[in-house]
Amino acid sequence: MTVIFNYRLYLQKISEGQKGLNPFLDHFGVTVSDLKDGEARLRMPVRPEYLQGAKIMQGGLIVALADEAIAHAMMTQLDSGEGLTTIELKSNFLSGIDAGHLNAEASVFKKGGSLMIGDCLVTDDAGKGICRVSATFMLLKKK
């Protein structure tokens, strides 16, 4: 028997602030601040243990936040029986950050028959661009 993940229920519960649904978000202190059709906003604290040797935020964590934000934006547009997985990410680092919060604003650019494309801009608390990420996800069809 194939289990179909209920993305709508997941998004409802995560929007309400329920913990324990996404271990990555919980571990890194990420909160979902807004979800609507084709859009998602996530917020993540910059903690000392997230800094690399030059004392700025480790880039992979910034990209991981953007990946999650894009995925959540895409989840709002999934039909029943659809899932998704990242197949490509492209990131452009714009500036470093060593304190405060990262704010990831993602949107769906296009949903096709087998692929979805999304974009995310990660900014600091003042709105300064930290990283821009584009992603392609494969749609998974449940049978």
C-alpha positions in Angstrom: 0.0 0.0 0.0 1.4 3.4 -1.0 1.1 6.1 1.7 0.3 9.5 0.3 1.7 12.4 2.3 -1.0 15.0 3.1 0.8 18.3 2.2 -2.4 20.4 2.8 -2.6 19.1 6.4 1.1 19.5 6.9 1.0 23.1 5.7 -2.0 23.9 7.9 -0.3 22.5 11.0 3.0 24.1 10.3 1.3 27.5 9.7 -0.2 27.1 13.2 3.2 26.7 14.6 3.1 23.0 15.4 6.5 21.5 16.1 7.7 18.0 15.3 6.5 18.0 11.7 9.8 19.0 10.1 12.9 18.1 12.1 15.1 20.4 9.9 13.0 23.4 10.7 12.9 22.5 14.4 16.6 21.9 14.7 17.6 25.2 13.1 14.9 27.3 14.7 13.2 28.1 11.4 9.7 29.4 11.6 7.1 29.6 8.8 5.9 33.2 8.9 3.6 33.2 5.8 2.1 30.7 3.3 -0.2 31.4 0.5 -0.8 30.2 -3.1 2.7 29.8 -4.6 4.5 31.8 -1.9 6.2 31.1 1.4 8.2 33.1 3.9 10.5 31.4 6.4 12.7 33.0 9.1 15.8 31.6 10.7 18.0 32.9 13.4 21.8 33.4 12.8 23.4 31.6 15.7 27.1 31.5 16.6 27.2 27.7 15.9 26.1 28.4 12.3 29.1 30.6 11.5 32.1 29.3 9.6 35.8 30.0 10.2 35.6 33.6 8.9 32.8 34.2 11.4 30.0 34.6 8.8 27.0 32.3 8.3 27.9 29.1 6.6 26.6 29.2 3.0 25.1 25.8 2.8 22.7 26.6 5.6 21.5 29.7 3.8 20.9 27.6 0.7 19.2 24.9 2.7 16.8 27.6 4.1 16.0 28.8 0.6 15.4 25.2 -0.6 12.9 24.7 2.3 11.2 28.0 1.5 10.9 27.1 -2.2 9.6 23.7 -1.4 7.0 25.1 1.0 5.8 27.6 -1.7 5.5 24.7 -4.1 3.6 22.5 -1.6 0.8 25.1 -1.7 0.2 24.2 -5.4 0.4 20.5 -5.2 -2.6 18.4 -6.3 -3.7 15.4 -4.4 -1.4 12.5 -5.1 1.6 14.8 -6.0 4.9 15.1 -4.1 8.1 16.8 -5.0 11.9 16.6 -4.7 14.7 19.0 -5.4 16.7 18.1 -8.5 18.7 21.3 -9.1 19.7 24.4 -7.1 21.6 27.5 -8.2 22.7 30.0 -5.6 24.2 33.5 -5.8 25.7 34.8 -2.6 25.2 38.6 -2.4 26.5 39.4 1.1 27.6 37.8 4.4 25.7 37.8 7.7 26.9 37.2 11.2 24.0 38.0 13.5 20.2 38.6 13.4 17.9 36.6 11.2 17.6 35.3 7.7 14.3 36.0 6.0 13.6 33.7 3.0 10.8 34.8 0.6 10.1 32.2 -2.1 7.7 31.9 -5.0 6.7 29.4 -7.6 7.8 30.6 -11.1 6.2 27.8 -13.0 4.4 24.5 -12.4 4.6 22.1 -15.4 3.5 18.5 -15.9 6.7 17.0 -14.3 8.7 19.9 -13.1 8.3 23.0 -10.9 10.6 26.0 -10.9 10.9 28.4 -7.9 12.9 31.3 -6.7 13.9 32.6 -3.3 15.6 35.8 -2.0 17.1 35.5 1.4 17.6 38.8 3.2 18.8 40.1 6.6 16.6 42.0 9.1 17.2 45.3 7.2 16.1 43.8 3.9 19.6 43.5 2.5 20.1 40.7 0.0 22.2 37.8 1.3 21.5 35.1 -1.2 19.3 34.4 -4.3 18.4 30.8 -5.1 16.6 29.3 -8.1 15.5 25.7 -7.9 14.0 23.0 -10.1 11.9 20.3 -8.4 10.5 17.1 -9.9 6.9 16.4 -9.4 6.3 12.9 -8.0 3.0 11.3 -9.0 1.5 8.8 -6.5 -0.4 5.9 -8.1 
